[in-house]
Amino acid sequence: MREASDLISGEARERIHKLTSGVTARIFRLIETAAEDAVRSGKERLDADSFGDNLVLPLVSMTQTARRRGKPVQQRAGA
């Protein structure tokens, strides 16, 4: 990406942890998905807002975790 990302802020770390339960493979996939979205949107950086409700979660287990927490989730076609 063209801009420096902010993944060390407390808010960004908290959102990432909520979405992934701290599972390393889920963290990598979430960041990859958010990065793809940032490039497509022209934002070209990641921050706490990159992990908001509009992000399409990549893994079924991640969407199930989010549902249990009462968050709305979107799934990709065919997922």
C-alpha atoms as an extended CHARMM CRD file, in Angstrom:
* protein
*
        79  EXT
         1         1  MET       CA              0.0000000000        0.0000000000        0.0000000000  PROA      1               0.0000000000
         2         2  ARG       CA              1.1270000000        3.5400000000       -0.6100000000  PROA      2               0.0000000000
         3         3  GLU       CA              0.5250000000        4.9870000000        2.8800000000  PROA      3               0.0000000000
         4         4  ALA       CA              1.8210000000        3.9250000000        6.2880000000  PROA      4               0.0000000000
         5         5  SER       CA             -0.6980000000        1.8650000000        8.2150000000  PROA      5               0.0000000000
         6         6  ASP       CA             -1.5860000000        2.2170000000       11.8910000000  PROA      6               0.0000000000
         7         7  LEU       CA             -2.0140000000       -1.2450000000       13.3620000000  PROA      7               0.0000000000
         8         8  ILE       CA             -0.4610000000       -0.4480000000       16.7280000000  PROA      8               0.0000000000
         9         9  SER       CA             -3.1850000000        1.8520000000       18.0530000000  PROA      9               0.0000000000
        10        10  GLY       CA             -5.2350000000        0.3810000000       20.8720000000  PROA      10              0.0000000000
        11        11  GLU       CA             -8.4410000000        0.7260000000       18.8660000000  PROA      11              0.0000000000
        12        12  ALA       CA             -7.0420000000       -1.1490000000       15.8460000000  PROA      12              0.0000000000
        13        13  ARG       CA             -5.6080000000       -3.9300000000       18.0220000000  PROA      13              0.0000000000
        14        14  GLU       CA             -8.8960000000       -4.2750000000       19.9080000000  PROA      14              0.0000000000
        15        15  ARG       CA            -10.9450000000       -4.5660000000       16.7090000000  PROA      15              0.0000000000
        16        16  ILE       CA             -8.5360000000       -7.1120000000       15.2350000000  PROA      16              0.0000000000
        17        17  HSD       CA             -8.6450000000       -9.1840000000       18.4160000000  PROA      17              0.0000000000
        18        18  LYS       CA            -12.4620000000       -9.0600000000       18.6010000000  PROA      18              0.0000000000
        19        19  LEU       CA            -12.7740000000      -10.2830000000       15.0270000000  PROA      19              0.0000000000
        20        20  THR       CA            -10.1320000000      -13.0200000000       15.2780000000  PROA      20              0.0000000000
        21        21  SER       CA            -10.0700000000      -14.0830000000       18.9520000000  PROA      21              0.0000000000
        22        22  GLY       CA             -6.3010000000      -13.7020000000       18.6710000000  PROA      22              0.0000000000
        23        23  VAL       CA             -5.8760000000      -16.6910000000       16.3310000000  PROA      23              0.0000000000
        24        24  THR       CA             -2.8130000000      -15.9710000000       14.1990000000  PROA      24              0.0000000000
        25        25  ALA       CA             -4.1490000000      -17.4650000000       10.9610000000  PROA      25              0.0000000000
        26        26  ARG       CA             -7.3360000000      -15.4160000000       11.3170000000  PROA      26              0.0000000000
        27        27  ILE       CA             -5.3300000000      -12.2450000000       11.9880000000  PROA      27              0.0000000000
        28        28  PHE       CA             -3.3080000000      -12.7160000000        8.8020000000  PROA      28              0.0000000000
        29        29  ARG       CA             -6.4190000000      -13.4080000000        6.7230000000  PROA      29              0.0000000000
        30        30  LEU       CA             -8.2600000000      -10.4330000000        8.2300000000  PROA      30              0.0000000000
        31        31  ILE       CA             -5.3640000000       -8.0760000000        7.5180000000  PROA      31              0.0000000000
        32        32  GLU       CA             -5.0640000000       -9.4470000000        3.9870000000  PROA      32              0.0000000000
        33        33  THR       CA             -8.7850000000       -8.8690000000        3.3990000000  PROA      33              0.0000000000
        34        34  ALA       CA             -8.6610000000       -5.3530000000        4.8630000000  PROA      34              0.0000000000
        35        35  ALA       CA             -5.6050000000       -4.5370000000        2.7430000000  PROA      35              0.0000000000
        36        36  GLU       CA             -7.3620000000       -5.6720000000       -0.4340000000  PROA      36              0.0000000000
        37        37  ASP       CA            -10.3250000000       -3.4830000000        0.4920000000  PROA      37              0.0000000000
        38        38  ALA       CA             -8.0490000000       -0.4940000000        1.2190000000  PROA      38              0.0000000000
        39        39  VAL       CA             -6.3600000000       -0.8040000000       -2.1700000000  PROA      39              0.0000000000
        40        40  ARG       CA             -9.6710000000       -1.1950000000       -4.0300000000  PROA      40              0.0000000000
        41        41  SER       CA            -11.1700000000        1.8320000000       -2.2490000000  PROA      41              0.0000000000
        42        42  GLY       CA             -8.0910000000        4.0000000000       -2.8340000000  PROA      42              0.0000000000
        43        43  LYS       CA             -7.4660000000        4.4610000000        0.8990000000  PROA      43              0.0000000000
        44        44  GLU       CA             -4.0800000000        2.7060000000        0.5850000000  PROA      44              0.0000000000
        45        45  ARG       CA             -3.5720000000        2.2390000000        4.3710000000  PROA      45              0.0000000000
        46        46  LEU       CA             -4.9520000000        0.2810000000        7.3020000000  PROA      46              0.0000000000
        47        47  ASP       CA             -6.2070000000        1.7320000000       10.5700000000  PROA      47              0.0000000000
        48        48  ALA       CA             -8.9380000000        0.9640000000       13.1180000000  PROA      48              0.0000000000
        49        49  ASP       CA            -11.6380000000        1.9980000000       10.6270000000  PROA      49              0.0000000000
        50        50  SER       CA            -10.3750000000       -0.6680000000        8.2260000000  PROA      50              0.0000000000
        51        51  PHE       CA            -11.8340000000       -3.3180000000       10.5440000000  PROA      51              0.0000000000
        52        52  GLY       CA            -15.3450000000       -1.8830000000       10.8130000000  PROA      52              0.0000000000
        53        53  ASP       CA            -18.7470000000       -3.3690000000       10.1240000000  PROA      53              0.0000000000
        54        54  ASN       CA            -18.4220000000       -2.8620000000        6.3540000000  PROA      54              0.0000000000
        55        55  LEU       CA            -15.5220000000       -5.2910000000        6.0190000000  PROA      55              0.0000000000
        56        56  VAL       CA            -16.5300000000       -8.5980000000        4.4420000000  PROA      56              0.0000000000
        57        57  LEU       CA            -15.1230000000      -11.2580000000        6.7490000000  PROA      57              0.0000000000
        58        58  PRO       CA            -13.1560000000      -13.9840000000        4.9520000000  PROA      58              0.0000000000
        59        59  LEU       CA            -13.6470000000      -17.0660000000        7.1280000000  PROA      59              0.0000000000
        60        60  VAL       CA            -16.7940000000      -18.8320000000        8.2350000000  PROA      60              0.0000000000
        61        61  SER       CA            -15.3700000000      -19.2020000000       11.7420000000  PROA      61              0.0000000000
        62        62  MET       CA            -14.7540000000      -15.4460000000       11.8870000000  PROA      62              0.0000000000
        63        63  THR       CA            -18.3190000000      -14.6630000000       10.8200000000  PROA      63              0.0000000000
        64        64  GLN       CA            -19.6720000000      -17.0770000000       13.4110000000  PROA      64              0.0000000000
        65        65  THR       CA            -17.6040000000      -15.3770000000       16.1180000000  PROA      65              0.0000000000
        66        66  ALA       CA            -18.8650000000      -11.9620000000       15.0430000000  PROA      66              0.0000000000
        67        67  ARG       CA            -22.4840000000      -13.1910000000       15.0500000000  PROA      67              0.0000000000
        68        68  ARG       CA            -22.1150000000      -14.4710000000       18.5940000000  PROA      68              0.0000000000
        69        69  ARG       CA            -21.0250000000      -10.9840000000       19.5790000000  PROA      69              0.0000000000
        70        70  GLY       CA            -24.1180000000       -9.5030000000       17.9240000000  PROA      70              0.0000000000
        71        71  LYS       CA            -22.2880000000       -7.8000000000       15.0630000000  PROA      71              0.0000000000
        72        72  PRO       CA            -23.8010000000       -7.7030000000       11.5650000000  PROA      72              0.0000000000
        73        73  VAL       CA            -21.6890000000       -9.6430000000        9.0630000000  PROA      73              0.0000000000
        74        74  GLN       CA            -21.4950000000       -9.9350000000        5.3030000000  PROA      74              0.0000000000
        75        75  GLN       CA            -20.2950000000      -12.9760000000        3.4370000000  PROA      75              0.0000000000
        76        76  ARG       CA            -18.8070000000      -13.2500000000        0.0080000000  PROA      76              0.0000000000
        77        77  ALA       CA            -20.7900000000      -15.0680000000       -2.6230000000  PROA      77              0.0000000000
        78        78  GLY       CA            -20.1010000000      -18.7710000000       -2.4800000000  PROA      78              0.0000000000
        79        79  ALA       CA            -18.7970000000      -18.6390000000        1.1010000000  PROA      79              0.0000000000
